[in-house]
């Protein structure tokens, strides 16, 4: 296949496809972006740049025979790719009002790009989220939602750095390590070119409360986790998350003897992980088939503990009900200290032709959660799906103690050429009744990369999962 999009061979194309990367330097990051998004042939169309590293960007462009111009000075030239490094804007922000001013400047730059950029070419914006004192500001999410009225929001990459965060107060949840977002926008047939402010709640309920006991601050902002091979009964579930993930978060958000809950128990990962840490594991599961597996796994663990004469015996308990999470009532369970869960990623398991689906069909395994019309994974309309999921979470937080925590493992979704920022939309909806805390990323590094869009456009392989964290107000 002939590559008409950029200057890379297929071997060079693949590494850039991963949706997260280890940040080493601005120069390396700029070089990879410029080489990927600039045309295969030498042309007069320009690369437009705004930020603190123009000298570095010019050096890279000179090496690759690419014409570069400061975005401030773009006049009649045709832009083939643009970068706005908004990290400098955000570094000076101290509150919401400062950010709104910065956002206006970024939007004005983006509109200038839109007016001059070629059809089907990309704009990249570098921007972090930030915690300021005890408030968390998802600046990247807000900017992406607002700019999606100008450009099509196509993708994101997570820049994972080794730089440590400054923990401002040990009683607040603040992950270690820093990161920032590379947001990618495209001028295409769905673009508006006009700014329409998006109505979001990102800054309405973001003041973290100090708990009675502090955090260990052992969860990094990003981490690589390779799940252990699934056992025979675990592989029956099409989207199981690993107990190692459960142990990481349950250790941070709870103490021994406390209660942990998952309203979508699946094969019991959350409950089993809680029991291993001497916490109590509770949950519900819509599928009777998977509920039975979850119960069996927990029972086998408890029996093994009782038979181990050298194990220190703990008074732990578990309870998993075969029940629709919509119908959970306070009388079903005791009060919970922590909720950890991962919902269906919309109806993606019902998408025909998915590689993982084909493998499971070959093995005679179930490819979706269930065929029930009550199953969230069978809702076709995206907006209806987000509303229904939000209603479930608003129901189950009635079980959560005031000041308690909730973690939801999700990812943004690409479907039929469109990008659905599921993690951001869900966070926005939940902030009506929950306090937003800093997100963390489970980065996957053990999956084969596919050359999506090779030769024509860029579509990443989504190899990062959001671990969204919330606190229930007191």
NUSE-861241 format. One record per residue (C-alpha): residue number from 1; residue in three letters; x, y, z. Coordinates in steps of 0.2 Angstrom, whole numbers, plus 5000, padded with zeros to 4 digits. Layout:
<rs>
R num residu   xx   yy   zz
R NUM    ALA    X    Y    Z
...
</rs>
This chain:
<rs>
R num residu   xx   yy   zz
R   1    UNK 5000 5000 5000
R   2    UNK 5007 5017 4995
R   3    UNK 5009 5029 5010
R   4    UNK 5001 5046 5005
R   5    UNK 5000 5053 5022
R   6    UNK 5018 5055 5029
R   7    UNK 5036 5051 5027
R   8    UNK 5036 5035 5037
R   9    UNK 5038 5017 5032
R  10    UNK 5026 5004 5039
R  11    UNK 5039 4999 5052
R  12    UNK 5041 5017 5058
R  13    UNK 5022 5020 5057
R  14    UNK 5017 5007 5070
R  15    UNK 5026 5014 5086
R  16    UNK 5017 5030 5085
R  17    UNK 5000 5021 5084
R  18    UNK 5000 5017 5103
R  19    UNK 4989 5029 5113
R  20    UNK 5002 5032 5127
R  21    UNK 5021 5035 5127
R  22    UNK 5035 5037 5138
R  23    UNK 5040 5055 5138
R  24    UNK 5058 5058 5136
R  25    UNK 5060 5076 5129
R  26    UNK 5051 5089 5120
R  27    UNK 5063 5087 5105
R  28    UNK 5059 5068 5103
R  29    UNK 5040 5071 5105
R  30    UNK 5040 5085 5092
R  31    UNK 5051 5075 5080
R  32    UNK 5039 5060 5081
R  33    UNK 5024 5071 5078
R  34    UNK 5031 5082 5064
R  35    UNK 5037 5066 5055
R  36    UNK 5021 5058 5057
R  37    UNK 5009 5072 5052
R  38    UNK 5018 5080 5038
R  39    UNK 5016 5075 5020
R  40    UNK 5026 5062 5011
R  41    UNK 5032 5073 4998
R  42    UNK 5042 5089 5000
R  43    UNK 5029 5103 4999
R  44    UNK 5028 5122 5002
R  45    UNK 5013 5119 5014
R  46    UNK 5019 5124 5031
R  47    UNK 5020 5117 5049
R  48    UNK 5013 5130 5061
R  49    UNK 5020 5130 5079
R  50    UNK 5015 5140 5095
R  51    UNK 5025 5137 5111
R  52    UNK 5041 5138 5120
R  53    UNK 5052 5127 5108
R  54    UNK 5051 5135 5091
R  55    UNK 5070 5134 5089
R  56    UNK 5069 5115 5092
R  57    UNK 5054 5113 5080
R  58    UNK 5063 5123 5067
R  59    UNK 5079 5112 5068
R  60    UNK 5068 5097 5066
R  61    UNK 5059 5104 5051
R  62    UNK 5075 5110 5043
R  63    UNK 5082 5092 5044
R  64    UNK 5066 5086 5035
R  65    UNK 5064 5100 5022
R  66    UNK 5048 5106 5030
R  67    UNK 5043 5124 5030
R  68    UNK 5039 5130 5048
R  69    UNK 5031 5146 5053
R  70    UNK 5026 5153 5070
R  71    UNK 5007 5152 5072
R  72    UNK 5006 5170 5077
R  73    UNK 5013 5175 5059
R  74    UNK 5003 5163 5048
R  75    UNK 4995 5173 5035
R  76    UNK 4990 5166 5018
R  77    UNK 5000 5150 5019
R  78    UNK 4992 5133 5019
R  79    UNK 4995 5123 5035
R  80    UNK 4998 5104 5034
R  81    UNK 5000 5102 5053
R  82    UNK 5000 5113 5068
R  83    UNK 5005 5111 5086
R  84    UNK 4999 5122 5100
R  85    UNK 5010 5119 5116
R  86    UNK 4997 5125 5129
R  87    UNK 5007 5119 5144
R  88    UNK 5014 5137 5146
R  89    UNK 4997 5144 5147
R  90    UNK 4992 5131 5161
R  91    UNK 5008 5133 5171
R  92    UNK 5002 5151 5175
R  93    UNK 4984 5146 5180
R  94    UNK 4979 5148 5198
R  95    UNK 4960 5146 5197
R  96    UNK 4945 5144 5185
R  97    UNK 4945 5162 5180
R  98    UNK 4963 5161 5175
R  99    UNK 4960 5146 5165
R 100    UNK 4945 5153 5156
R 101    UNK 4956 5167 5150
R 102    UNK 4970 5155 5144
R 103    UNK 4956 5144 5135
R 104    UNK 4951 5160 5126
R 105    UNK 4968 5162 5120
R 106    UNK 4970 5144 5115
R 107    UNK 4954 5144 5106
R 108    UNK 4958 5159 5096
R 109    UNK 4974 5151 5090
R 110    UNK 4965 5135 5086
R 111    UNK 4952 5145 5075
R 112    UNK 4967 5153 5066
R 113    UNK 4973 5136 5062
R 114    UNK 4956 5130 5056
R 115    UNK 4955 5145 5044
R 116    UNK 4971 5140 5036
R 117    UNK 4974 5121 5038
R 118    UNK 4971 5109 5024
R 119    UNK 4956 5098 5024
R 120    UNK 4959 5081 5033
R 121    UNK 4975 5088 5042
R 122    UNK 4978 5088 5060
R 123    UNK 4980 5100 5075
R 124    UNK 4989 5094 5091
R 125    UNK 4987 5103 5107
R 126    UNK 4998 5099 5122
R 127    UNK 4990 5102 5139
R 128    UNK 4989 5094 5157
R 129    UNK 4976 5093 5170
R 130    UNK 4981 5101 5186
R 131    UNK 4977 5099 5205
R 132    UNK 4978 5117 5213
R 133    UNK 4978 5116 5232
R 134    UNK 4963 5104 5235
R 135    UNK 4954 5106 5219
R 136    UNK 4956 5096 5203
R 137    UNK 4954 5105 5186
R 138    UNK 4953 5093 5171
R 139    UNK 4959 5107 5159
R 140    UNK 4962 5095 5145
R 141    UNK 4945 5088 5145
R 142    UNK 4937 5105 5146
R 143    UNK 4947 5111 5131
R 144    UNK 4944 5096 5121
R 145    UNK 4925 5096 5123
R 146    UNK 4925 5115 5119
R 147    UNK 4936 5114 5104
R 148    UNK 4926 5100 5097
R 149    UNK 4914 5113 5090
R 150    UNK 4928 5120 5079
R 151    UNK 4937 5104 5074
R 152    UNK 4933 5085 5075
R 153    UNK 4941 5078 5091
R 154    UNK 4949 5063 5084
R 155    UNK 4961 5055 5097
R 156    UNK 4972 5058 5112
R 157    UNK 4989 5052 5117
R 158    UNK 4995 5051 5135
R 159    UNK 5013 5058 5138
R 160    UNK 5019 5048 5153
R 161    UNK 5034 5056 5162
R 162    UNK 5045 5050 5176
R 163    UNK 5044 5067 5185
R 164    UNK 5036 5066 5203
R 165    UNK 5022 5076 5208
R 166    UNK 5023 5087 5223
R 167    UNK 5011 5080 5236
R 168    UNK 5003 5095 5244
R 169    UNK 4994 5087 5258
R 170    UNK 4996 5069 5263
R 171    UNK 4978 5067 5267
R 172    UNK 4973 5071 5250
R 173    UNK 4973 5059 5235
R 174    UNK 4986 5064 5223
R 175    UNK 4995 5051 5212
R 176    UNK 5013 5052 5210
R 177    UNK 5022 5055 5193
R 178    UNK 5016 5068 5181
R 179    UNK 5008 5067 5164
R 180    UNK 5000 5078 5150
R 181    UNK 4988 5075 5136
R 182    UNK 4992 5077 5117
R 183    UNK 4975 5081 5110
R 184    UNK 4972 5078 5091
R 185    UNK 4959 5087 5081
R 186    UNK 4955 5086 5063
R 187    UNK 4947 5097 5050
R 188    UNK 4935 5086 5041
R 189    UNK 4917 5085 5034
R 190    UNK 4910 5086 5052
R 191    UNK 4919 5102 5057
R 192    UNK 4910 5118 5062
R 193    UNK 4925 5130 5062
R 194    UNK 4915 5141 5075
R 195    UNK 4917 5141 5094
R 196    UNK 4902 5136 5104
R 197    UNK 4905 5135 5123
R 198    UNK 4901 5118 5130
R 199    UNK 4891 5116 5145
R 200    UNK 4901 5105 5157
R 201    UNK 4902 5103 5176
R 202    UNK 4921 5100 5177
R 203    UNK 4924 5114 5189
R 204    UNK 4908 5113 5199
R 205    UNK 4911 5099 5211
R 206    UNK 4930 5097 5212
R 207    UNK 4935 5101 5230
R 208    UNK 4943 5086 5238
R 209    UNK 4939 5083 5256
R 210    UNK 4952 5077 5269
R 211    UNK 4948 5060 5276
R 212    UNK 4951 5055 5294
R 213    UNK 4966 5045 5289
R 214    UNK 4978 5050 5275
R 215    UNK 4983 5041 5259
R 216    UNK 4999 5031 5256
R 217    UNK 5001 5040 5240
R 218    UNK 5007 5024 5232
R 219    UNK 4997 5025 5216
R 220    UNK 5006 5033 5201
R 221    UNK 4997 5044 5189
R 222    UNK 5001 5030 5176
R 223    UNK 5007 5013 5178
R 224    UNK 5010 4997 5167
R 225    UNK 5001 4982 5172
R 226    UNK 5001 4965 5164
R 227    UNK 4987 4954 5169
R 228    UNK 4991 4936 5175
R 229    UNK 4985 4923 5163
R 230    UNK 4967 4919 5166
R 231    UNK 4961 4903 5174
R 232    UNK 4948 4892 5165
R 233    UNK 4933 4899 5173
R 234    UNK 4939 4917 5171
R 235    UNK 4942 4917 5153
R 236    UNK 4923 4914 5150
R 237    UNK 4921 4932 5154
R 238    UNK 4924 4943 5139
R 239    UNK 4931 4959 5148
R 240    UNK 4938 4954 5165
R 241    UNK 4950 4966 5174
R 242    UNK 4964 4959 5184
R 243    UNK 4965 4956 5203
R 244    UNK 4982 4966 5203
R 245    UNK 4973 4981 5198
R 246    UNK 4960 4978 5212
R 247    UNK 4974 4976 5225
R 248    UNK 4982 4992 5220
R 249    UNK 4967 5003 5222
R 250    UNK 4959 4994 5237
R 251    UNK 4975 4995 5246
R 252    UNK 4976 5014 5244
R 253    UNK 4957 5018 5247
R 254    UNK 4953 5006 5262
R 255    UNK 4960 4998 5278
R 256    UNK 4958 4980 5284
R 257    UNK 4941 4975 5289
R 258    UNK 4932 4988 5278
R 259    UNK 4919 4985 5265
R 260    UNK 4922 4985 5246
R 261    UNK 4908 4984 5233
R 262    UNK 4906 4981 5214
R 263    UNK 4889 4983 5206
R 264    UNK 4895 4974 5190
R 265    UNK 4905 4959 5198
R 266    UNK 4908 4949 5183
R 267    UNK 4918 4934 5188
R 268    UNK 4922 4942 5205
R 269    UNK 4939 4951 5203
R 270    UNK 4934 4965 5215
R 271    UNK 4927 4954 5228
R 272    UNK 4942 4942 5227
R 273    UNK 4955 4956 5227
R 274    UNK 4946 4963 5243
R 275    UNK 4946 4946 5252
R 276    UNK 4965 4944 5248
R 277    UNK 4968 4960 5257
R 278    UNK 4957 4956 5272
R 279    UNK 4943 4967 5267
R 280    UNK 4925 4962 5264
R 281    UNK 4919 4959 5246
R 282    UNK 4902 4963 5240
R 283    UNK 4893 4965 5224
R 284    UNK 4879 4961 5211
R 285    UNK 4880 4954 5194
R 286    UNK 4866 4954 5181
R 287    UNK 4871 4938 5173
R 288    UNK 4867 4922 5183
R 289    UNK 4881 4913 5174
R 290    UNK 4894 4925 5179
R 291    UNK 4887 4928 5197
R 292    UNK 4889 4909 5200
R 293    UNK 4907 4910 5194
R 294    UNK 4911 4925 5205
R 295    UNK 4903 4916 5221
R 296    UNK 4913 4900 5217
R 297    UNK 4929 4909 5216
R 298    UNK 4926 4918 5232
R 299    UNK 4921 4902 5241
R 300    UNK 4936 4893 5235
R 301    UNK 4947 4906 5242
R 302    UNK 4939 4906 5259
R 303    UNK 4940 4887 5260
R 304    UNK 4958 4887 5255
R 305    UNK 4961 4900 5269
R 306    UNK 4952 4890 5282
R 307    UNK 4962 4874 5277
R 308    UNK 4979 4883 5278
R 309    UNK 4985 4880 5296
R 310    UNK 4999 4893 5294
R 311    UNK 4987 4907 5288
R 312    UNK 4982 4920 5301
R 313    UNK 4963 4919 5302
R 314    UNK 4953 4934 5298
R 315    UNK 4935 4937 5300
R 316    UNK 4931 4942 5282
R 317    UNK 4915 4940 5272
R 318    UNK 4908 4941 5255
R 319    UNK 4891 4943 5247
R 320    UNK 4887 4943 5228
R 321    UNK 4869 4944 5222
R 322    UNK 4862 4939 5205
R 323    UNK 4853 4956 5203
R 324    UNK 4852 4971 5191
R 325    UNK 4862 4985 5199
R 326    UNK 4847 4997 5195
R 327    UNK 4837 4988 5208
R 328    UNK 4850 4988 5222
R 329    UNK 4843 4995 5239
R 330    UNK 4851 5000 5255
R 331    UNK 4844 4984 5264
R 332    UNK 4854 4973 5252
R 333    UNK 4871 4977 5259
R 334    UNK 4880 4985 5274
R 335    UNK 4887 5003 5271
R 336    UNK 4902 5003 5260
R 337    UNK 4919 5011 5262
R 338    UNK 4924 5010 5244
R 339    UNK 4917 5005 5227
R 340    UNK 4928 4999 5212
R 341    UNK 4920 4994 5196
R 342    UNK 4922 4993 5177
R 343    UNK 4906 4995 5167
R 344    UNK 4903 4989 5149
R 345    UNK 4912 5000 5136
R 346    UNK 4895 5005 5128
R 347    UNK 4890 4991 5115
R 348    UNK 4908 4988 5109
R 349    UNK 4908 4970 5112
R 350    UNK 4893 4968 5100
R 351    UNK 4904 4976 5086
R 352    UNK 4906 4963 5072
R 353    UNK 4923 4959 5065
R 354    UNK 4933 4964 5081
R 355    UNK 4949 4954 5082
R 356    UNK 4946 4949 5100
R 357    UNK 4929 4944 5096
R 358    UNK 4935 4932 5082
R 359    UNK 4947 4924 5093
R 360    UNK 4934 4920 5106
R 361    UNK 4922 4914 5093
R 362    UNK 4935 4902 5087
R 363    UNK 4937 4895 5105
R 364    UNK 4918 4894 5107
R 365    UNK 4918 4908 5121
R 366    UNK 4905 4921 5124
R 367    UNK 4908 4937 5115
R 368    UNK 4897 4949 5125
R 369    UNK 4891 4950 5143
R 370    UNK 4873 4944 5140
R 371    UNK 4858 4945 5127
R 372    UNK 4847 4953 5140
R 373    UNK 4839 4970 5135
R 374    UNK 4843 4976 5153
R 375    UNK 4862 4974 5149
R 376    UNK 4870 4991 5147
R 377    UNK 4882 4983 5134
R 378    UNK 4867 4981 5123
R 379    UNK 4861 4999 5122
R 380    UNK 4864 5006 5105
R 381    UNK 4862 5024 5108
R 382    UNK 4877 5032 5116
R 383    UNK 4868 5046 5125
R 384    UNK 4855 5034 5132
R 385    UNK 4870 5023 5138
R 386    UNK 4879 5037 5147
R 387    UNK 4862 5042 5156
R 388    UNK 4858 5024 5161
R 389    UNK 4875 5021 5168
R 390    UNK 4875 5037 5177
R 391    UNK 4858 5033 5185
R 392    UNK 4865 5016 5191
R 393    UNK 4880 5025 5199
R 394    UNK 4869 5038 5208
R 395    UNK 4859 5023 5215
R 396    UNK 4874 5013 5222
R 397    UNK 4882 5028 5230
R 398    UNK 4868 5027 5242
R 399    UNK 4877 5013 5249
R 400    UNK 4893 5023 5250
R 401    UNK 4898 5031 5267
R 402    UNK 4899 5050 5266
R 403    UNK 4917 5054 5262
R 404    UNK 4920 5037 5254
R 405    UNK 4928 5034 5237
R 406    UNK 4923 5027 5220
R 407    UNK 4935 5021 5206
R 408    UNK 4928 5017 5189
R 409    UNK 4939 5009 5175
R 410    UNK 4934 5015 5158
R 411    UNK 4941 5021 5141
R 412    UNK 4937 5033 5128
R 413    UNK 4929 5024 5113
R 414    UNK 4932 5025 5094
R 415    UNK 4917 5018 5084
R 416    UNK 4914 5020 5065
R 417    UNK 4926 5034 5062
R 418    UNK 4920 5044 5077
R 419    UNK 4928 5048 5094
R 420    UNK 4917 5046 5109
R 421    UNK 4925 5053 5125
R 422    UNK 4916 5041 5137
R 423    UNK 4928 5044 5152
R 424    UNK 4926 5063 5151
R 425    UNK 4907 5062 5148
R 426    UNK 4904 5050 5162
R 427    UNK 4915 5061 5174
R 428    UNK 4905 5076 5169
R 429    UNK 4888 5068 5173
R 430    UNK 4894 5061 5189
R 431    UNK 4900 5078 5195
R 432    UNK 4882 5082 5198
R 433    UNK 4883 5072 5215
R 434    UNK 4902 5067 5217
R 435    UNK 4918 5076 5219
R 436    UNK 4931 5073 5205
R 437    UNK 4948 5068 5210
R 438    UNK 4964 5066 5199
R 439    UNK 4963 5052 5186
R 440    UNK 4976 5038 5184
R 441    UNK 4980 5027 5169
R 442    UNK 4982 5009 5167
R 443    UNK 4994 5008 5152
R 444    UNK 4995 4992 5143
R 445    UNK 5011 4987 5135
R 446    UNK 5008 4968 5130
R 447    UNK 4996 4970 5115
R 448    UNK 5000 4969 5097
R 449    UNK 4999 4986 5088
R 450    UNK 4988 4986 5072
R 451    UNK 4992 4999 5058
R 452    UNK 4975 5007 5058
R 453    UNK 4974 5020 5044
R 454    UNK 4991 5016 5037
R 455    UNK 4995 5027 5022
R 456    UNK 4979 5038 5024
R 457    UNK 4976 5045 5041
R 458    UNK 4980 5042 5060
R 459    UNK 4970 5031 5071
R 460    UNK 4978 5026 5087
R 461    UNK 4978 5009 5096
R 462    UNK 4969 5013 5112
R 463    UNK 4981 5005 5125
R 464    UNK 4976 5015 5140
R 465    UNK 4962 5014 5152
R 466    UNK 4956 5028 5163
R 467    UNK 4954 5024 5182
R 468    UNK 4942 5038 5186
R 469    UNK 4942 5043 5205
R 470    UNK 4928 5051 5215
R 471    UNK 4923 5055 5233
R 472    UNK 4906 5056 5240
R 473    UNK 4902 5073 5248
R 474    UNK 4899 5073 5267
</rs>
